[in-house]
Amino acid sequence: MISKKMENMVANSSAIRAMFEEGNRLAGIYGAENVYDFSLGNPNVPAPEAVKTAIRELLDEENPVVLHGYTNSNAGYEDVRQAVADSVNEKFGTNFGSKNITMTVGAAGGLNVILKSLLNPGDEVIAFAPYFGEYRSYTNNYDGVLVEISPNTGTFQPKLEEFEEKITAKTKAVIVNTPNNPTGVVYSEETIKRMAAIMEAKQKEFGTEIYLISDEPYRELAYDGVEVPYLTKYYANTIVGYSYSKSLSLPGERIGYLVIPDEAADSEKLISAANVATRILGFVNAPTLQQKVVKKCLGEKTDISYYNRNRETLYNGLKDLGFECIKPEGAFYLFVKSPVADEKEFCAAAKKYNILIVPGSSFACPGYVRLAYCVSYETIVNSLPKFAELAAEYK
């Protein structure tokens, strides 16, 4: 018998993955060109050419025993961590060193490392709906309790009044994701400042430490000149989790990092805990070849003009058909209001037209659906007549 905890997790397994698998099934029946799969945030833009060049150079130049071996520290190669710190410092005017960087198995691995390092059983972690559903699973992994802040469906900025009310003496961490999955909204500087002030006041009120965990896999995917605030500059107890999955189109390579600033409470112990957590969670260290690759490619970016064209075409196309949606400022998702209260019914109706979308209840925001527009432009264009048929069904 599997564990009771896993029984629950299996029963509530990812709707996103299930929809993606359904897409593969339908493609086998109707042909991939006739299936419009907006389920999974799997980048369709290839990695920059510099990534391929870096891999070839490393395989030719590096000692293979060293390149493919364990790193001396579970935190990763010293030179890679210093290069990452230098890059972050140059971009955001920070002052990090190699010790402040822990290389991780993507952003998901980083979140698990930091939550393992922080949480005691019963500690509370706050997330703002809509949020990436795995936050609940990651918190449950360490017997924490996820506390939801209900969605603000007007702007999808966080409801800070509710946030202030729900912080308790048990609150250990707050997770923010900006640009946001699933809405594409970027939290404004005003929002971040108000959030930081609330957390500072609550720390004093309860005599506790509350950590702000900034989950940032979409940081580089921002449009129209929108600035994404760097949160360590606003709140001392901030930890940043980053991934190269989207910025370099490397989701399957599982490479990212944590930033644990000196200013964070108990930073030395927290850095040590993150190193140990990396080992005992079974990661041991982040993939060594990919650590070296990202060091060579720190100045590279995915061409977001591709995503921007998809964004404009899909957003405008759906708006013209009468669908309601806030225009995303970042990431590569549209969060569309369902024309019926039960968005799962709407998802089922869409599937009749080979359109695959994810219900908002997967993100703690029922009544909406998520579309990942990191697909081919042809998929966007060819899907719009099918969306028109779907819209006609709901008048």
DRENDO-1510 file (C-alpha; in Angstrom, 1 decimal, always signed):
<recs>
REC; n; res; u; v; w
REC; 1; MET; +0.0; +0.0; +0.0 .
REC; 2; ILE; +1.2; +3.5; -0.8 .
REC; 3; SER; +1.3; +6.2; +1.9 .
REC; 4; LYS; -1.9; +8.0; +2.8 .
REC; 5; LYS; -0.2; +11.3; +1.8 .
REC; 6; MET; +0.6; +9.9; -1.6 .
REC; 7; GLU; -2.9; +8.5; -2.0 .
REC; 8; ASN; -4.2; +12.1; -1.7 .
REC; 9; MET; -1.6; +13.5; -4.1 .
REC; 10; VAL; -2.3; +10.8; -6.7 .
REC; 11; ALA; -6.0; +11.5; -6.4 .
REC; 12; ASN; -5.4; +15.2; -7.0 .
REC; 13; SER; -2.7; +14.7; -9.6 .
REC; 14; SER; -2.0; +17.6; -12.0 .
REC; 15; ALA; -4.8; +18.5; -14.3 .
REC; 16; ILE; -2.2; +20.2; -16.5 .
REC; 17; ARG; -0.2; +17.0; -17.0 .
REC; 18; ALA; -3.5; +15.1; -17.6 .
REC; 19; MET; -4.5; +17.6; -20.3 .
REC; 20; PHE; -1.0; +17.4; -21.9 .
REC; 21; GLU; -1.3; +13.6; -22.1 .
REC; 22; GLU; -4.7; +14.0; -23.6 .
REC; 23; GLY; -3.2; +16.2; -26.3 .
REC; 24; ASN; -0.8; +13.6; -27.2 .
REC; 25; ARG; -3.6; +11.1; -27.5 .
REC; 26; LEU; -5.7; +13.3; -29.7 .
REC; 27; ALA; -2.7; +14.2; -31.9 .
REC; 28; GLY; -2.3; +10.5; -32.6 .
REC; 29; ILE; -5.9; +10.4; -33.8 .
REC; 30; TYR; -6.4; +13.7; -35.7 .
REC; 31; GLY; -2.8; +14.7; -36.4 .
REC; 32; ALA; -0.8; +17.2; -34.3 .
REC; 33; GLU; -1.6; +20.1; -36.7 .
REC; 34; ASN; -5.3; +19.6; -35.9 .
REC; 35; VAL; -5.0; +19.7; -32.1 .
REC; 36; TYR; -4.7; +23.0; -30.3 .
REC; 37; ASP; -2.9; +22.2; -27.1 .
REC; 38; PHE; -2.6; +25.1; -24.7 .
REC; 39; SER; -2.1; +23.0; -21.6 .
REC; 40; LEU; +1.5; +22.9; -20.7 .
REC; 41; GLY; +4.1; +25.7; -20.3 .
REC; 42; ASN; +6.6; +23.9; -22.4 .
REC; 43; PRO; +8.6; +26.6; -24.4 .
REC; 44; ASN; +8.3; +26.3; -28.2 .
REC; 45; VAL; +11.2; +28.7; -28.8 .
REC; 46; PRO; +14.5; +26.9; -29.2 .
REC; 47; ALA; +17.4; +27.6; -26.8 .
REC; 48; PRO; +19.8; +30.3; -28.0 .
REC; 49; GLU; +22.5; +29.0; -30.3 .
REC; 50; ALA; +25.0; +29.9; -27.6 .
REC; 51; VAL; +23.7; +27.0; -25.5 .
REC; 52; LYS; +24.6; +24.5; -28.2 .
REC; 53; THR; +28.0; +26.1; -28.6 .
REC; 54; ALA; +28.6; +26.0; -24.9 .
REC; 55; ILE; +27.8; +22.3; -24.6 .
REC; 56; ARG; +30.1; +21.5; -27.5 .
REC; 57; GLU; +33.0; +23.6; -26.0 .
REC; 58; LEU; +32.6; +22.1; -22.6 .
REC; 59; LEU; +32.6; +18.5; -23.9 .
REC; 60; ASP; +35.7; +19.3; -25.9 .
REC; 61; GLU; +37.6; +21.3; -23.3 .
REC; 62; GLU; +36.7; +20.0; -19.8 .
REC; 63; ASN; +38.0; +16.9; -18.0 .
REC; 64; PRO; +35.0; +14.6; -18.4 .
REC; 65; VAL; +35.6; +13.0; -15.0 .
REC; 66; VAL; +35.3; +16.4; -13.4 .
REC; 67; LEU; +32.6; +17.7; -15.7 .
REC; 68; HIS; +30.3; +14.8; -15.0 .
REC; 69; GLY; +31.3; +14.2; -11.4 .
REC; 70; TYR; +29.9; +15.4; -8.1 .
REC; 71; THR; +30.6; +19.0; -7.2 .
REC; 72; ASN; +32.7; +19.7; -4.1 .
REC; 73; SER; +29.9; +21.5; -2.5 .
REC; 74; ASN; +26.2; +20.5; -2.7 .
REC; 75; ALA; +25.6; +24.2; -3.5 .
REC; 76; GLY; +27.3; +23.8; -6.9 .
REC; 77; TYR; +30.5; +24.8; -8.6 .
REC; 78; GLU; +32.2; +27.8; -6.9 .
REC; 79; ASP; +33.0; +29.6; -10.2 .
REC; 80; VAL; +29.4; +29.1; -11.5 .
REC; 81; ARG; +27.9; +30.5; -8.3 .
REC; 82; GLN; +30.2; +33.5; -8.3 .
REC; 83; ALA; +29.4; +34.2; -12.0 .
REC; 84; VAL; +25.6; +34.0; -11.2 .
REC; 85; ALA; +26.1; +36.3; -8.3 .
REC; 86; ASP; +28.0; +38.8; -10.5 .
REC; 87; SER; +25.3; +38.7; -13.1 .
REC; 88; VAL; +22.5; +39.3; -10.6 .
REC; 89; ASN; +24.5; +42.2; -9.0 .
REC; 90; GLU; +25.1; +43.8; -12.4 .
REC; 91; LYS; +21.4; +43.6; -13.3 .
REC; 92; PHE; +19.9; +44.7; -10.0 .
REC; 93; GLY; +22.5; +46.6; -8.1 .
REC; 94; THR; +22.7; +43.9; -5.4 .
REC; 95; ASN; +25.9; +42.7; -3.6 .
REC; 96; PHE; +25.8; +38.9; -3.5 .
REC; 97; GLY; +28.7; +36.6; -3.5 .
REC; 98; SER; +29.1; +32.9; -4.4 .
REC; 99; LYS; +28.0; +31.9; -0.8 .
REC; 100; ASN; +24.6; +33.5; -1.4 .
REC; 101; ILE; +23.9; +31.3; -4.4 .
REC; 102; THR; +22.8; +27.6; -4.3 .
REC; 103; MET; +22.5; +26.0; -7.7 .
REC; 104; THR; +19.3; +23.9; -7.8 .
REC; 105; VAL; +17.4; +21.4; -9.9 .
REC; 106; GLY; +15.2; +24.0; -11.5 .
REC; 107; ALA; +12.9; +26.4; -9.6 .
REC; 108; ALA; +10.8; +23.4; -8.4 .
REC; 109; GLY; +13.9; +21.8; -6.8 .
REC; 110; GLY; +14.8; +25.2; -5.3 .
REC; 111; LEU; +11.4; +25.6; -3.7 .
REC; 112; ASN; +11.6; +22.2; -2.2 .
REC; 113; VAL; +15.1; +22.9; -0.9 .
REC; 114; ILE; +14.1; +26.1; +0.8 .
REC; 115; LEU; +10.8; +24.8; +2.2 .
REC; 116; LYS; +12.6; +21.8; +3.6 .
REC; 117; SER; +15.1; +24.2; +5.2 .
REC; 118; LEU; +12.5; +26.4; +6.8 .
REC; 119; LEU; +9.3; +24.4; +7.7 .
REC; 120; ASN; +8.4; +22.7; +10.9 .
REC; 121; PRO; +5.2; +20.6; +11.0 .
REC; 122; GLY; +2.2; +22.9; +11.2 .
REC; 123; ASP; +4.1; +26.0; +9.9 .
REC; 124; GLU; +2.0; +28.1; +7.5 .
REC; 125; VAL; +2.9; +29.1; +4.0 .
REC; 126; ILE; +0.8; +31.8; +2.3 .
REC; 127; ALA; +0.1; +31.9; -1.5 .
REC; 128; PHE; -1.9; +34.3; -3.5 .
REC; 129; ALA; -4.6; +32.8; -5.7 .
REC; 130; PRO; -4.4; +32.1; -8.5 .
REC; 131; TYR; -1.1; +30.3; -7.9 .
REC; 132; PHE; +0.9; +27.3; -9.4 .
REC; 133; GLY; -0.9; +24.3; -7.8 .
REC; 134; GLU; +2.3; +22.5; -6.9 .
REC; 135; TYR; +2.9; +25.0; -4.2 .
REC; 136; ARG; +0.4; +23.1; -2.1 .
REC; 137; SER; +2.2; +19.8; -2.7 .
REC; 138; TYR; +5.6; +21.3; -2.0 .
REC; 139; THR; +4.3; +22.6; +1.3 .
REC; 140; ASN; +2.6; +19.3; +2.2 .
REC; 141; ASN; +5.9; +17.6; +1.5 .
REC; 142; TYR; +7.3; +19.0; +4.7 .
REC; 143; ASP; +4.0; +18.9; +6.7 .
REC; 144; GLY; +3.4; +22.6; +6.3 .
REC; 145; VAL; +0.0; +24.2; +5.8 .
REC; 146; LEU; -0.8; +26.2; +2.7 .
REC; 147; VAL; -3.0; +29.3; +3.4 .
REC; 148; GLU; -4.7; +30.8; +0.4 .
REC; 149; ILE; -5.4; +34.4; -0.2 .
REC; 150; SER; -8.5; +34.6; -2.5 .
REC; 151; PRO; -8.1; +36.0; -6.0 .
REC; 152; ASN; -8.6; +39.6; -7.0 .
REC; 153; THR; -10.3; +38.9; -10.3 .
REC; 154; GLY; -10.3; +42.6; -11.2 .
REC; 155; THR; -6.6; +43.2; -11.5 .
REC; 156; PHE; -5.1; +39.9; -10.2 .
REC; 157; GLN; -2.8; +42.0; -7.9 .
REC; 158; PRO; -2.8; +40.4; -4.4 .
REC; 159; LYS; -5.5; +41.2; -1.9 .
REC; 160; LEU; -3.3; +42.8; +0.7 .
REC; 161; GLU; -6.1; +43.4; +3.3 .
REC; 162; GLU; -6.9; +39.7; +3.4 .
REC; 163; PHE; -3.2; +38.9; +3.4 .
REC; 164; GLU; -2.7; +41.1; +6.5 .
REC; 165; GLU; -5.6; +39.3; +8.2 .
REC; 166; LYS; -4.4; +35.8; +7.5 .
REC; 167; ILE; -0.8; +36.2; +8.7 .
REC; 168; THR; -0.5; +34.5; +12.1 .
REC; 169; ALA; +2.2; +33.5; +14.5 .
REC; 170; LYS; +2.5; +30.3; +12.5 .
REC; 171; THR; +3.2; +32.0; +9.2 .
REC; 172; LYS; +6.7; +31.0; +8.2 .
REC; 173; ALA; +6.8; +31.9; +4.5 .
REC; 174; VAL; +5.0; +33.7; +1.8 .
REC; 175; ILE; +5.4; +32.7; -1.9 .
REC; 176; VAL; +5.0; +35.2; -4.7 .
REC; 177; ASN; +5.3; +34.5; -8.4 .
REC; 178; THR; +5.7; +37.5; -10.6 .
REC; 179; PRO; +5.3; +37.5; -13.6 .
REC; 180; ASN; +2.5; +35.2; -12.6 .
REC; 181; ASN; +1.5; +31.8; -13.6 .
REC; 182; PRO; -1.4; +31.6; -14.6 .
REC; 183; THR; -2.4; +35.2; -15.2 .
REC; 184; GLY; +0.8; +36.8; -16.7 .
REC; 185; VAL; +0.3; +39.7; -14.3 .
REC; 186; VAL; +3.4; +41.5; -12.9 .
REC; 187; TYR; +3.1; +42.6; -9.3 .
REC; 188; SER; +3.6; +46.4; -9.1 .
REC; 189; GLU; +6.3; +48.1; -7.1 .
REC; 190; GLU; +3.5; +49.6; -5.0 .
REC; 191; THR; +2.1; +46.1; -4.3 .
REC; 192; ILE; +5.5; +44.9; -3.2 .
REC; 193; LYS; +6.2; +47.8; -1.0 .
REC; 194; ARG; +2.8; +47.4; +0.8 .
REC; 195; MET; +3.3; +43.7; +1.1 .
REC; 196; ALA; +6.8; +44.2; +2.6 .
REC; 197; ALA; +5.5; +46.8; +5.1 .
REC; 198; ILE; +2.7; +44.4; +6.2 .
REC; 199; MET; +5.2; +41.6; +6.8 .
REC; 200; GLU; +7.6; +43.8; +8.7 .
REC; 201; ALA; +4.8; +44.9; +11.0 .
REC; 202; LYS; +3.7; +41.3; +11.5 .
REC; 203; GLN; +7.2; +40.1; +12.3 .
REC; 204; LYS; +7.3; +42.7; +15.1 .
REC; 205; GLU; +3.8; +41.9; +16.3 .
REC; 206; PHE; +4.5; +38.2; +16.6 .
REC; 207; GLY; +8.2; +38.2; +17.3 .
REC; 208; THR; +8.8; +35.8; +14.5 .
REC; 209; GLU; +10.6; +35.7; +11.1 .
REC; 210; ILE; +8.5; +35.6; +8.0 .
REC; 211; TYR; +10.4; +34.7; +4.8 .
REC; 212; LEU; +9.3; +36.0; +1.4 .
REC; 213; ILE; +10.0; +33.4; -1.3 .
REC; 214; SER; +10.1; +34.9; -4.8 .
REC; 215; ASP; +9.5; +32.2; -7.4 .
REC; 216; GLU; +10.9; +33.7; -10.6 .
REC; 217; PRO; +11.0; +31.4; -13.6 .
REC; 218; TYR; +9.3; +34.0; -15.8 .
REC; 219; ARG; +11.4; +37.1; -14.8 .
REC; 220; GLU; +12.9; +37.6; -18.3 .
REC; 221; LEU; +9.5; +37.2; -20.0 .
REC; 222; ALA; +8.0; +40.7; -19.6 .
REC; 223; TYR; +6.5; +42.8; -22.4 .
REC; 224; ASP; +6.0; +46.4; -23.3 .
REC; 225; GLY; +8.8; +47.6; -21.1 .
REC; 226; VAL; +7.2; +46.4; -17.9 .
REC; 227; GLU; +9.7; +46.4; -15.0 .
REC; 228; VAL; +9.7; +43.4; -12.6 .
REC; 229; PRO; +10.8; +44.5; -9.1 .
REC; 230; TYR; +13.6; +42.5; -7.6 .
REC; 231; LEU; +12.3; +41.7; -4.2 .
REC; 232; THR; +15.5; +41.5; -2.1 .
REC; 233; LYS; +15.6; +45.3; -2.4 .
REC; 234; TYR; +12.3; +45.7; -0.6 .
REC; 235; TYR; +12.3; +43.2; +2.2 .
REC; 236; ALA; +15.3; +41.8; +4.1 .
REC; 237; ASN; +13.9; +38.2; +4.6 .
REC; 238; THR; +13.6; +37.5; +0.9 .
REC; 239; ILE; +14.8; +34.4; -0.8 .
REC; 240; VAL; +14.8; +34.2; -4.6 .
REC; 241; GLY; +14.2; +31.1; -6.6 .
REC; 242; TYR; +15.2; +31.2; -10.3 .
REC; 243; SER; +15.1; +28.9; -13.2 .
REC; 244; TYR; +16.6; +28.9; -16.7 .
REC; 245; SER; +13.7; +26.8; -18.0 .
REC; 246; LYS; +12.0; +29.7; -19.7 .
REC; 247; SER; +14.8; +32.3; -20.0 .
REC; 248; LEU; +17.0; +29.9; -22.0 .
REC; 249; SER; +14.3; +27.4; -23.0 .
REC; 250; LEU; +15.8; +24.6; -21.0 .
REC; 251; PRO; +12.9; +23.2; -19.0 .
REC; 252; GLY; +14.0; +19.6; -19.2 .
REC; 253; GLU; +17.6; +20.3; -18.2 .
REC; 254; ARG; +16.4; +21.2; -14.6 .
REC; 255; ILE; +18.8; +24.0; -13.8 .
REC; 256; GLY; +18.2; +27.1; -11.6 .
REC; 257; TYR; +19.4; +28.6; -8.3 .
REC; 258; LEU; +18.4; +30.1; -5.0 .
REC; 259; VAL; +19.6; +33.5; -3.7 .
REC; 260; ILE; +19.8; +33.6; +0.1 .
REC; 261; PRO; +21.0; +37.1; +1.0 .
REC; 262; ASP; +23.2; +37.9; +4.0 .
REC; 263; GLU; +20.4; +40.3; +5.2 .
REC; 264; ALA; +18.0; +37.3; +5.6 .
REC; 265; ALA; +17.6; +36.2; +9.2 .
REC; 266; ASP; +19.9; +33.4; +10.2 .
REC; 267; SER; +21.4; +33.5; +6.7 .
REC; 268; GLU; +24.5; +31.4; +7.5 .
REC; 269; LYS; +22.4; +28.7; +9.0 .
REC; 270; LEU; +19.9; +28.9; +6.2 .
REC; 271; ILE; +22.6; +28.7; +3.6 .
REC; 272; SER; +24.0; +25.6; +5.3 .
REC; 273; ALA; +20.5; +24.1; +5.6 .
REC; 274; ALA; +19.9; +24.6; +1.9 .
REC; 275; ASN; +23.2; +22.8; +1.1 .
REC; 276; VAL; +22.2; +19.8; +3.3 .
REC; 277; ALA; +18.6; +19.8; +2.0 .
REC; 278; THR; +20.0; +19.6; -1.6 .
REC; 279; ARG; +21.8; +16.5; -0.6 .
REC; 280; ILE; +19.2; +14.7; +1.5 .
REC; 281; LEU; +16.3; +15.4; -0.8 .
REC; 282; GLY; +18.2; +13.3; -3.3 .
REC; 283; PHE; +19.3; +16.0; -5.7 .
REC; 284; VAL; +22.9; +15.8; -4.4 .
REC; 285; ASN; +23.8; +18.7; -6.7 .
REC; 286; ALA; +22.4; +20.5; -9.6 .
REC; 287; PRO; +23.3; +19.0; -13.0 .
REC; 288; THR; +27.0; +19.7; -13.5 .
REC; 289; LEU; +27.1; +20.1; -17.3 .
REC; 290; GLN; +24.2; +22.5; -17.2 .
REC; 291; GLN; +25.8; +24.5; -14.4 .
REC; 292; LYS; +28.8; +25.1; -16.7 .
REC; 293; VAL; +26.5; +25.8; -19.6 .
REC; 294; VAL; +24.6; +28.6; -17.9 .
REC; 295; LYS; +27.8; +30.2; -16.7 .
REC; 296; LYS; +28.8; +30.6; -20.4 .
REC; 297; CYS; +25.3; +31.8; -21.3 .
REC; 298; LEU; +24.5; +34.3; -18.5 .
REC; 299; GLY; +24.2; +37.1; -21.1 .
REC; 300; GLU; +21.9; +35.2; -23.3 .
REC; 301; LYS; +18.1; +35.4; -23.5 .
REC; 302; THR; +15.3; +33.7; -25.4 .
REC; 303; ASP; +13.8; +35.8; -28.1 .
REC; 304; ILE; +10.5; +36.9; -26.4 .
REC; 305; SER; +9.3; +38.7; -29.6 .
REC; 306; TYR; +8.1; +35.2; -30.6 .
REC; 307; TYR; +5.9; +35.0; -27.4 .
REC; 308; ASN; +4.8; +38.6; -27.8 .
REC; 309; ARG; +3.4; +37.9; -31.3 .
REC; 310; ASN; +1.6; +34.9; -29.9 .
REC; 311; ARG; +0.3; +37.0; -27.0 .
REC; 312; GLU; -1.0; +39.7; -29.2 .
REC; 313; THR; -2.6; +37.4; -31.7 .
REC; 314; LEU; -4.3; +35.1; -29.2 .
REC; 315; TYR; -5.4; +37.9; -26.8 .
REC; 316; ASN; -6.9; +40.1; -29.6 .
REC; 317; GLY; -8.4; +37.1; -31.3 .
REC; 318; LEU; -10.2; +35.9; -28.2 .
REC; 319; LYS; -11.3; +39.4; -27.2 .
REC; 320; ASP; -12.8; +39.9; -30.7 .
REC; 321; LEU; -14.8; +36.7; -30.1 .
REC; 322; GLY; -16.2; +38.1; -26.9 .
REC; 323; PHE; -14.1; +36.3; -24.3 .
REC; 324; GLU; -13.0; +38.2; -21.2 .
REC; 325; CYS; -9.3; +38.3; -20.3 .
REC; 326; ILE; -6.8; +40.6; -18.6 .
REC; 327; LYS; -3.9; +41.3; -21.0 .
REC; 328; PRO; -0.8; +39.6; -19.6 .
REC; 329; GLU; +2.3; +41.7; -18.9 .
REC; 330; GLY; +4.7; +38.7; -18.7 .
REC; 331; ALA; +5.1; +34.9; -18.8 .
REC; 332; PHE; +3.3; +33.1; -21.6 .
REC; 333; TYR; -0.2; +32.5; -20.3 .
REC; 334; LEU; -3.7; +33.9; -20.8 .
REC; 335; PHE; -6.2; +33.6; -18.0 .
REC; 336; VAL; -9.6; +33.7; -19.6 .
REC; 337; LYS; -13.0; +34.0; -17.8 .
REC; 338; SER; -15.2; +31.0; -18.5 .
REC; 339; PRO; -18.5; +31.8; -20.1 .
REC; 340; VAL; -20.2; +29.5; -17.6 .
REC; 341; ALA; -19.6; +29.2; -13.8 .
REC; 342; ASP; -18.2; +25.6; -14.1 .
REC; 343; GLU; -15.0; +26.1; -16.0 .
REC; 344; LYS; -14.5; +22.4; -16.2 .
REC; 345; GLU; -17.6; +22.1; -18.3 .
REC; 346; PHE; -16.2; +24.8; -20.6 .
REC; 347; CYS; -12.9; +22.9; -20.8 .
REC; 348; ALA; -14.8; +19.7; -21.8 .
REC; 349; ALA; -16.7; +21.7; -24.4 .
REC; 350; ALA; -13.4; +23.1; -25.8 .
REC; 351; LYS; -12.1; +19.6; -26.2 .
REC; 352; LYS; -14.8; +18.8; -28.7 .
REC; 353; TYR; -13.0; +21.2; -31.0 .
REC; 354; ASN; -9.6; +19.7; -30.1 .
REC; 355; ILE; -8.8; +22.8; -28.0 .
REC; 356; LEU; -7.0; +21.8; -24.7 .
REC; 357; ILE; -7.1; +24.3; -21.9 .
REC; 358; VAL; -6.6; +24.0; -18.1 .
REC; 359; PRO; -9.4; +24.8; -15.5 .
REC; 360; GLY; -8.7; +27.6; -13.2 .
REC; 361; SER; -9.6; +25.5; -10.2 .
REC; 362; SER; -6.1; +23.9; -10.7 .
REC; 363; PHE; -4.8; +27.3; -9.6 .
REC; 364; ALA; -7.4; +27.9; -6.8 .
REC; 365; CYS; -9.4; +30.3; -9.1 .
REC; 366; PRO; -12.5; +28.6; -10.4 .
REC; 367; GLY; -14.5; +30.3; -13.2 .
REC; 368; TYR; -11.4; +30.8; -15.3 .
REC; 369; VAL; -9.2; +28.8; -17.7 .
REC; 370; ARG; -5.5; +29.0; -18.5 .
REC; 371; LEU; -4.0; +29.0; -22.0 .
REC; 372; ALA; -0.3; +28.6; -22.4 .
REC; 373; TYR; +0.6; +30.4; -25.6 .
REC; 374; CYS; +4.2; +29.1; -25.8 .
REC; 375; VAL; +3.2; +27.1; -28.9 .
REC; 376; SER; +3.8; +27.6; -32.6 .
REC; 377; TYR; +2.3; +30.7; -34.2 .
REC; 378; GLU; +0.5; +28.4; -36.6 .
REC; 379; THR; -1.3; +26.7; -33.7 .
REC; 380; ILE; -2.5; +30.2; -32.5 .
REC; 381; VAL; -3.7; +31.2; -35.9 .
REC; 382; ASN; -5.3; +27.9; -36.8 .
REC; 383; SER; -7.0; +27.6; -33.4 .
REC; 384; LEU; -9.0; +30.9; -33.8 .
REC; 385; PRO; -11.7; +29.5; -36.1 .
REC; 386; LYS; -12.2; +26.7; -33.7 .
REC; 387; PHE; -12.5; +29.2; -30.8 .
REC; 388; ALA; -15.1; +31.0; -32.9 .
REC; 389; GLU; -17.1; +27.7; -33.1 .
REC; 390; LEU; -16.7; +27.3; -29.4 .
REC; 391; ALA; -17.8; +30.9; -28.8 .
REC; 392; ALA; -20.9; +30.4; -31.0 .
REC; 393; GLU; -21.9; +27.5; -28.8 .
REC; 394; TYR; -22.1; +29.8; -25.8 .
REC; 395; LYS; -23.4; +32.7; -27.9 .
</recs>
